[in-house]
């Protein structure tokens, strides 16, 4: 893997990190005194790399405002779900023209009320592998169970007259084991009923980019970022890796 490869590189006296066989080697001090952009071939030792743990290299990036943020862990999402579960589903928002609803009360001490809204296509609920559903009052464990069977899951809560997305600190959409987040700064959430526009398409695909667009969400992308410090005895140069 990359981490063990980097550790091996650090143990070597010299590592060729940039190919360009047609170019002669250039010292780092010369590069540091040059005006970008230029193309060079270097021979340098990898002095350090950050972050030390590969999972810490994954960030969320907004292409609109160029912001970077840490990927929230599961406990953050769980707390948001617990907070939203304090508000019981609004019975008046059950089973509309574009979704069918099922509501029940849990058998534990808390007796939580859970509602699941299955978005319809041609007045019918699609096959599970093609279905988008919305859940109110569910726990993290219950949400993940649903993602294993249905194509897309959107956590929501009731207001007096409509369903709405949770705080954008939580994922606005889950598909398989992937959580999709929206940029708090650039998103302008639109009514949930806008999902009916996708449901009305000939073959609704429920692609995250399309769902984000109709809901007014600026989709954050997962990116891989690392920083390398290169050294050749004449100077040190920081190199950055940024990739989707």
Secondary structure, 3 states (H helix, E strand, C coil): CHHHHHHHHHHCCCEECCCCCCCCECCHHHHHCCCCCCCCECEEEEEEEECCCHHHHEEEECCCCCCEEECCCHHHHHHHHHHHCCCCCCHHHCCCCCEEEEEEECCCCCCCEEEEEEEEECCEECCHHHCEEEEECCCHHHHHHHHHHCCEEEEEEECCCCEEECCCCCCCEEECCEEECECCCCCCCCCHHHHHHHHCCCCCCCCHHHHHHHCCCCECEEEEEEEEEEECCCCEEEEEEEEC
